[in-house]
Amino acid sequence: MASNFAARTLAVVPHGGTRADAIDLMAWLAVAFVGLVTLTQAVGWAGTRIMAVGQSLTPYLAMTLVPVVLVALWRRQLILVATACAIGFGVAVLATPLAFPESQPPAAANSTGLSVAALNLWYENPDIGAVADVLAEVDVDVIVFSEFTLEHQAALEASPLVGEYPYRSERTRRGAAGIGVWSRFPIAERSDLASYNSSIDLTVAGPDGAVRIVAMHMPTPIIDFDAWRADLATAAEIGRTTDEPTLLIGDLNATYWHPDFRRLLDAGFVDANAAAGSGFSTSWPTNKWFTPPFVRLDHALTTGGLVSSDVYDLDVPGSDHRGLVVTVAPAR
């Protein structure tokens, strides 16, 4: 009896059997999940808070299709190979604007440019003195602080940096809700936006003329999915309605792979990183020893005849985000 059982087992496993069926099932489940995430983006559906997380990881999910295809080829599962390749092609189509961005108009001749830094300080950051030192070296015209607390305000005002930025608009709050804008040039406050966290909408009298700066820090879709979508919709409405040079900047807690973020681009905004050819760059998280930054949540978006001439990331001591520095100027 034992020999008969062994013979049947050897006959089953090498030719398919339970183990091979399990491999096929896992491969199909992986393809189905990546396909579902890709489909939500293709139809512009924001999904749910969990789906929003999956959407932000789209490039990495697409990479899982490579071993799936290899296994499917080994198993001679041609339908699985074709399905996985079709989904991968769909992701590639979605990524085309990042890989091949449209060119911006050049900046106006003889323009000086307005340099703006955006930093998510992290509300528990104890190293604000080192942040001030970094900003002194960067030497920008305007600084946008997200997660700006009373403790951060006091530390920055005690630093030599305060003398360089006499014009300030601040909304200090507990936790992550505060925001501040420091400027070397005069500012004019506008009406506050309706947003989950504090936001600042103002006009800076820059060297090339007035520039509207909208500083926002949106919630994560995990914390409040509806408020996250509402804030993105508020920002998109600015893009659709403004005709003045405008910079939307800050921690938007959204990636290119979220349909609601791409609606910002459809509303007339241009992503400075994408325009510079660094659309695949990342800014979060920076405080995890076991993982490098893997998504870009921090953005600088221009509209209304404003273009970005330079953009780069900045290490922020004690924060969980990279900072962002962008130079903007009127288009030629």
Buried (B, 14 or more C-beta within 10 A) or exposed (E): EEEEEEEEEEEEEEEEEEEBEEBBEEBBEBBEEBBEBBEBBEEEEBBEBEBBBBBBBBBEBBEBBEEBBEBBEEBEBEEBBEBBBEBBEBBEEBBEBBEEBEEBEEBBEEBEBBBBBBBBBBBEBEBBBEBBBBBEEBEBBBBBBBBBBEBBBEBBEEBEBBEBBEBBBBBBBEEBBBBBBBBBBEBEEBEEBEBBBBBBBBBBBBBBBEBBBBBBBBBBBEEBBEBBBBBBEBBBEBBEEBEEBBBBBBBBBBBBBBBBBBBBBEBBBBBBBBBBEBBEBBBBBBEEEEEEBBBBBBBBBBBBBBBBBBBBBBEBBBBBBBBBBBBBBBBE
